[in-house]
């Protein structure tokens, strides 16, 4: 865990004022990381010291035979205070860190012996702190607790269980499924035989449920079309679930999803990030109503997009850049005279920055200029 050397006085101050996380029993060869930095654990590793107060993300990937491969990444968020000490143990059976806290007496013993542990604790990588803070600026301890799974663990691969039992012949018969050893006659039949799975209770990241229907019940065809083009109604539903008192806190969820994907390798978090961003950027009425939210959204996106290659968002089938088309709608809305001048100027600067850095063209007409197709409720007809 070598990094740039700190001045002795600063290092001494950070040792006493910063937090420490002691990790017991982590096998040599495990990939361990905190926030934006990752290392391979050596024989003397016992944790990290001099951690600045705030929210942090610790993550591990168990080593494999030969030391060239690692298992799926598992992570967890911690909110650390000044001079805080957390002691965690490695669980060999799950190949992850146990999150149950130590008893008060055992924790006090570790605190008294912290100086003896010092040679085995790696210093927090302060060279990446600025980047980490910029990516988590809205994630408070309260937001972290609200969003993280009940289990506390964030796993790259979801833990799933079958919706219905299907191991025994009688179970399959009750569900009108063929015997396990029956010949499969087509690919479609093979897919149909696969059991339906659901996430294991307590392991899901507790994101806000995004609406599947973008318009109110009983909407006319005209209203359905309008709400499908301007998603402000859907955004209001999202804000109303958790963020009615402070809509800007929705950005904490956007950042949380991004961190879970970028560092935690959770693909479902990336899908949530995309869907939430799509609703935010395509809500023209809401942009005028929640201008403080959108001023800060630009800052959040500026730092997030600095961490991803320009071609990451391109669909290899359609060659359509999801982000270009989404932001094109957003920039079009911020050009309105009804938008506050501060937001309009910030959006113009952000647009110029993206155009220069990524060579994205926000002025060209979209390739698909066909009319918007919306799904009408059952029984509704358009004359």
C-alpha positions as CSV (number, residue, x, y, z in Angstrom):
1,X,0.0,0.0,0.0
2,X,2.8,2.3,-0.8
3,X,2.0,5.9,-1.8
4,X,3.4,9.4,-1.8
5,X,5.3,10.1,1.5
6,X,3.6,12.5,3.9
7,X,5.5,15.0,6.0
8,X,6.3,13.5,9.5
9,X,4.3,16.1,11.4
10,X,1.3,15.7,9.1
11,X,1.5,11.9,9.3
12,X,1.6,12.1,13.1
13,X,-1.5,14.3,13.2
14,X,-3.4,12.1,10.8
15,X,-2.5,9.0,12.8
16,X,-4.1,10.5,15.9
17,X,-7.0,12.4,14.3
18,X,-7.9,10.0,11.5
19,X,-10.0,6.9,11.7
20,X,-8.6,3.3,11.4
21,X,-10.1,0.1,10.1
22,X,-8.5,-3.1,11.4
23,X,-9.0,-6.1,9.2
24,X,-8.3,-9.5,10.8
25,X,-7.6,-12.7,9.0
26,X,-7.7,-11.4,5.4
27,X,-5.8,-14.0,3.3
28,X,-2.7,-13.1,1.5
29,X,-3.4,-12.5,-2.2
30,X,-6.9,-11.0,-1.5
31,X,-7.6,-7.8,-3.5
32,X,-8.5,-5.1,-1.0
33,X,-9.5,-1.5,-1.5
34,X,-10.9,1.6,0.1
35,X,-12.7,4.2,-1.9
36,X,-10.8,4.7,-5.2
37,X,-7.7,2.7,-4.5
38,X,-7.1,-1.1,-4.5
39,X,-4.1,-3.3,-3.5
40,X,-3.2,-6.9,-3.2
41,X,-2.9,-8.0,0.4
42,X,0.5,-9.1,1.7
43,X,1.5,-11.2,4.7
44,X,1.7,-8.2,7.1
45,X,-1.6,-6.5,6.2
46,X,-4.0,-5.7,9.1
47,X,-6.0,-2.7,7.8
48,X,-5.9,1.0,7.0
49,X,-5.1,4.0,9.2
50,X,-5.3,7.8,8.9
51,X,-8.7,7.6,7.2
52,X,-10.4,11.1,7.0
53,X,-13.9,11.3,8.6
54,X,-16.8,10.7,6.3
55,X,-18.4,8.0,4.2
56,X,-16.1,5.4,2.7
57,X,-16.5,2.3,0.6
58,X,-14.3,-0.8,1.5
59,X,-14.2,-3.7,-1.0
60,X,-12.6,-7.1,-1.2
61,X,-12.1,-9.8,-3.8
62,X,-10.9,-13.2,-2.6
63,X,-7.7,-14.5,-4.2
64,X,-7.7,-17.6,-6.3
65,X,-5.1,-20.3,-6.9
66,X,-2.0,-19.0,-8.5
67,X,-2.7,-15.4,-7.5
68,X,-3.7,-14.2,-10.9
69,X,-7.5,-14.3,-10.5
70,X,-9.8,-13.0,-7.9
71,X,-13.4,-13.8,-7.0
72,X,-16.4,-11.5,-7.3
73,X,-16.1,-8.1,-5.5
74,X,-17.9,-7.6,-2.3
75,X,-18.1,-4.2,-0.6
76,X,-19.7,-2.2,2.1
77,X,-20.0,1.5,3.1
78,X,-18.8,2.8,6.4
79,X,-19.4,6.2,8.0
80,X,-16.3,7.0,10.1
81,X,-15.9,9.7,12.7
82,X,-12.7,11.5,13.8
83,X,-10.5,9.0,15.8
84,X,-12.9,6.2,15.0
85,X,-11.8,2.6,15.2
86,X,-13.5,-0.3,13.5
87,X,-12.4,-3.9,13.8
88,X,-13.6,-6.4,11.2
89,X,-12.9,-10.0,10.6
90,X,-12.6,-12.1,7.4
91,X,-15.1,-14.9,7.0
92,X,-13.5,-17.8,5.1
93,X,-16.8,-19.5,4.4
94,X,-18.3,-16.5,2.5
95,X,-15.0,-15.1,1.4
96,X,-16.1,-11.7,2.6
97,X,-15.7,-9.4,5.6
98,X,-18.0,-10.0,8.6
99,X,-19.8,-6.8,9.4
100,X,-20.9,-7.7,13.0
101,X,-19.2,-5.2,15.4
102,X,-16.9,-6.5,18.2
103,X,-17.9,-6.4,21.8
104,X,-17.0,-3.3,23.8
105,X,-14.2,-4.9,25.8
106,X,-12.5,-6.4,22.7
107,X,-12.8,-3.1,20.8
108,X,-11.3,-1.2,23.7
109,X,-8.4,-3.7,23.8
110,X,-7.6,-3.0,20.1
111,X,-7.8,0.7,20.7
112,X,-5.2,0.5,23.5
113,X,-2.9,-1.5,21.3
114,X,-3.3,0.6,18.2
115,X,0.3,1.8,18.4
116,X,1.5,-1.8,18.2
117,X,-0.6,-2.4,15.1
118,X,0.7,0.7,13.4
119,X,3.4,-1.1,11.3
120,X,0.7,-3.4,9.9
121,X,-1.7,-0.7,8.9
122,X,-1.4,1.0,5.5
123,X,-2.0,4.8,5.3
124,X,-5.1,6.0,3.6
125,X,-4.3,7.0,-0.1
126,X,-4.6,10.8,0.2
127,X,-3.7,11.2,-3.4
128,X,-7.2,10.0,-4.4
129,X,-9.1,11.7,-1.6
130,X,-10.1,14.7,-3.8
131,X,-11.5,12.5,-6.4
132,X,-13.5,10.4,-3.9
133,X,-15.0,13.4,-2.2
134,X,-16.1,14.8,-5.6
135,X,-17.9,11.5,-6.4
136,X,-19.6,11.3,-3.0
137,X,-20.4,14.9,-2.2
138,X,-24.1,14.3,-1.5
139,X,-23.8,10.9,0.2
140,X,-24.4,11.5,3.9
141,X,-24.5,8.8,6.6
142,X,-28.3,9.0,6.6
143,X,-28.4,8.5,2.8
144,X,-25.9,5.6,3.0
145,X,-28.0,3.8,5.6
146,X,-31.2,4.4,3.6
147,X,-29.8,3.0,0.4
148,X,-27.4,0.1,1.4
149,X,-28.8,-3.4,1.6
150,X,-30.1,-4.6,5.0
151,X,-27.3,-7.1,5.0
152,X,-24.8,-4.2,4.6
153,X,-23.0,-6.1,1.8
154,X,-22.9,-4.9,-1.8
155,X,-22.1,-7.8,-4.0
156,X,-21.0,-7.7,-7.7
157,X,-23.3,-10.7,-8.3
158,X,-26.7,-10.7,-6.8
159,X,-27.6,-13.5,-4.3
160,X,-30.7,-15.1,-5.7
161,X,-33.1,-17.9,-4.7
162,X,-35.7,-19.8,-6.8
163,X,-39.2,-18.3,-6.6
164,X,-40.7,-21.8,-6.4
165,X,-39.2,-25.2,-5.4
166,X,-38.2,-27.3,-8.4
167,X,-35.7,-29.8,-7.3
168,X,-38.1,-32.7,-6.7
169,X,-40.2,-34.4,-9.4
170,X,-43.4,-33.6,-7.6
171,X,-42.5,-29.9,-7.5
172,X,-42.0,-29.9,-11.2
173,X,-45.2,-31.8,-11.9
174,X,-47.2,-29.3,-9.8
175,X,-45.7,-26.4,-11.9
176,X,-46.3,-28.4,-15.1
177,X,-42.6,-28.5,-15.9
178,X,-41.0,-31.5,-17.7
179,X,-38.7,-33.8,-15.7
180,X,-35.1,-32.6,-15.3
181,X,-33.8,-35.4,-17.5
182,X,-36.3,-34.8,-20.3
183,X,-34.8,-34.0,-23.7
184,X,-34.9,-30.3,-24.6
185,X,-36.1,-29.7,-28.1
186,X,-35.4,-26.0,-28.6
187,X,-33.6,-23.0,-27.2
188,X,-36.9,-21.4,-26.3
189,X,-38.0,-24.5,-24.4
190,X,-34.6,-24.5,-22.5
191,X,-35.1,-20.9,-21.4
192,X,-38.7,-21.7,-20.3
193,X,-37.4,-24.5,-18.1
194,X,-35.0,-22.3,-16.2
195,X,-36.3,-21.6,-12.7
196,X,-37.6,-18.1,-11.9
197,X,-35.2,-16.4,-9.5
198,X,-35.6,-13.6,-6.9
199,X,-33.0,-11.7,-4.9
200,X,-32.3,-13.1,-1.5
201,X,-34.0,-11.1,1.2
202,X,-31.9,-8.3,2.6
203,X,-29.3,-8.3,-0.2
204,X,-30.9,-5.8,-2.6
205,X,-29.6,-2.2,-2.7
206,X,-32.6,-0.2,-1.6
207,X,-32.9,2.2,-4.5
208,X,-36.1,4.3,-4.9
209,X,-38.6,2.4,-7.1
210,X,-38.7,4.1,-10.4
211,X,-42.2,4.3,-12.1
212,X,-42.9,2.0,-15.0
213,X,-45.9,4.1,-16.0
214,X,-44.9,7.7,-16.8
215,X,-48.4,9.1,-16.8
216,X,-51.3,9.2,-14.2
217,X,-54.1,6.7,-14.2
218,X,-57.0,7.7,-16.4
219,X,-54.8,9.9,-18.6
220,X,-56.2,10.8,-22.1
221,X,-54.1,9.8,-25.1
222,X,-53.0,13.4,-25.4
223,X,-51.8,13.5,-21.8
224,X,-50.1,10.1,-22.2
225,X,-48.1,11.5,-25.1
226,X,-47.2,14.7,-23.2
227,X,-46.1,12.8,-20.1
228,X,-44.0,10.4,-22.2
229,X,-42.1,13.3,-23.7
230,X,-41.7,15.4,-20.6
231,X,-41.1,13.0,-17.7
232,X,-41.7,15.6,-14.9
233,X,-44.7,13.6,-13.6
234,X,-42.5,10.5,-13.2
235,X,-39.8,12.6,-11.5
236,X,-42.3,14.1,-9.1
237,X,-43.4,10.5,-8.1
238,X,-39.7,9.6,-7.5
239,X,-39.1,12.8,-5.4
240,X,-42.3,12.2,-3.4
241,X,-41.2,8.7,-2.2
242,X,-38.2,9.9,-0.3
243,X,-37.0,13.4,-1.2
244,X,-40.1,15.6,-0.8
245,X,-38.5,17.7,1.9
246,X,-35.2,18.2,0.0
247,X,-35.3,17.2,-3.7
248,X,-31.6,17.8,-4.0
249,X,-30.9,14.7,-1.9
250,X,-31.9,12.6,-4.9
251,X,-28.4,13.3,-6.1
252,X,-27.1,11.1,-3.3
253,X,-28.9,8.2,-4.8
254,X,-27.4,9.0,-8.2
255,X,-23.9,9.1,-6.7
256,X,-24.5,5.9,-4.7
257,X,-25.6,4.0,-7.8
258,X,-22.6,5.3,-9.7
259,X,-20.1,4.2,-6.9
260,X,-21.8,0.8,-6.6
261,X,-21.2,0.3,-10.4
262,X,-17.8,2.0,-10.9
263,X,-16.1,0.5,-7.8
264,X,-18.5,-2.3,-6.6
265,X,-19.0,-3.7,-10.1
266,X,-22.8,-3.9,-9.7
267,X,-24.3,-3.8,-13.1
268,X,-27.8,-3.4,-11.8
269,X,-26.7,-0.2,-10.1
270,X,-25.5,1.1,-13.5
271,X,-29.0,0.4,-15.0
272,X,-30.6,2.3,-12.1
273,X,-28.2,5.2,-12.7
274,X,-29.1,5.3,-16.4
275,X,-32.9,5.2,-15.7
276,X,-32.7,7.8,-13.0
277,X,-30.6,10.1,-15.1
278,X,-32.9,9.7,-18.0
279,X,-35.9,10.8,-15.9
280,X,-33.9,13.8,-14.6
281,X,-32.8,15.0,-18.0
282,X,-36.1,14.5,-19.7
283,X,-38.2,16.5,-17.2
284,X,-38.6,19.9,-18.8
285,X,-41.1,21.3,-16.4
286,X,-39.2,20.0,-13.4
287,X,-36.0,21.7,-14.6
288,X,-37.7,25.1,-14.2
289,X,-39.1,24.1,-10.8
290,X,-36.0,22.5,-9.2
291,X,-33.2,24.7,-10.5
292,X,-31.0,24.1,-7.5
293,X,-31.3,20.4,-8.0
294,X,-30.2,20.7,-11.6
295,X,-27.4,23.2,-10.9
296,X,-25.9,20.5,-8.6
297,X,-26.7,17.7,-11.1
298,X,-24.3,19.3,-13.6
299,X,-21.5,19.3,-11.0
300,X,-22.2,15.6,-10.1
301,X,-22.2,14.6,-13.8
302,X,-19.0,16.5,-14.5
303,X,-17.1,14.4,-11.9
304,X,-18.7,11.2,-12.9
305,X,-18.1,11.4,-16.6
306,X,-14.4,12.2,-15.9
307,X,-14.1,8.6,-14.7
308,X,-15.6,6.8,-17.7
309,X,-14.2,6.4,-21.3
310,X,-16.0,8.4,-23.9
311,X,-17.2,5.3,-25.8
312,X,-18.5,3.5,-22.8
313,X,-22.1,4.5,-23.3
314,X,-22.2,3.6,-27.0
315,X,-24.6,0.7,-27.9
316,X,-22.6,-1.6,-30.1
317,X,-25.7,-2.6,-32.1
318,X,-27.2,0.8,-32.8
319,X,-24.1,2.9,-32.3
320,X,-26.3,5.2,-30.3
321,X,-24.7,7.0,-27.4
322,X,-27.3,6.9,-24.6
323,X,-25.7,9.8,-22.8
324,X,-25.5,12.1,-25.8
325,X,-29.1,11.7,-26.7
326,X,-30.2,12.1,-23.0
327,X,-28.1,15.2,-22.4
328,X,-29.2,16.7,-25.8
329,X,-32.7,16.8,-24.4
330,X,-31.5,18.3,-21.1
331,X,-29.4,21.1,-22.9
332,X,-32.4,21.9,-25.1
333,X,-34.5,22.4,-22.0
334,X,-32.0,24.6,-20.2
335,X,-31.8,27.0,-23.2
336,X,-35.3,28.2,-22.3
337,X,-35.7,31.8,-21.2
338,X,-37.8,30.5,-18.2
339,X,-34.7,28.8,-16.8
340,X,-32.6,30.7,-14.2
341,X,-29.6,32.4,-15.7
342,X,-27.2,30.6,-13.3
343,X,-28.4,27.2,-14.5
344,X,-28.5,28.2,-18.1
345,X,-24.9,29.4,-18.0
346,X,-23.6,26.4,-16.1
347,X,-25.4,24.1,-18.6
348,X,-23.8,26.0,-21.5
349,X,-20.3,25.6,-20.0
350,X,-20.9,21.9,-19.3
351,X,-22.1,21.3,-22.9
352,X,-19.0,23.1,-24.2
353,X,-16.8,21.0,-21.9
354,X,-18.3,17.7,-23.1
355,X,-18.1,18.7,-26.8
356,X,-14.4,19.6,-26.4
357,X,-13.4,16.6,-24.3
358,X,-15.5,13.8,-25.8
359,X,-16.2,15.3,-29.3
360,X,-19.9,14.6,-28.6
361,X,-22.3,16.5,-31.0
362,X,-25.3,17.9,-29.2
363,X,-26.4,20.1,-32.2
364,X,-27.1,17.4,-34.8
365,X,-30.6,16.1,-35.2
366,X,-31.2,12.7,-33.7
367,X,-31.1,9.8,-36.2
368,X,-34.5,8.6,-35.2
369,X,-36.8,11.4,-36.0
370,X,-39.9,9.2,-36.1
371,X,-42.9,10.2,-33.9
372,X,-42.8,9.2,-30.3
373,X,-44.4,5.8,-29.7
374,X,-46.2,5.4,-26.4
375,X,-48.0,2.4,-24.9
376,X,-51.7,3.2,-24.2
377,X,-53.6,1.7,-21.4
378,X,-55.8,-1.3,-22.2
379,X,-59.1,-0.2,-23.6
380,X,-57.9,3.3,-24.7
381,X,-58.2,3.9,-28.4
382,X,-57.1,6.9,-30.6
383,X,-59.6,7.9,-33.3
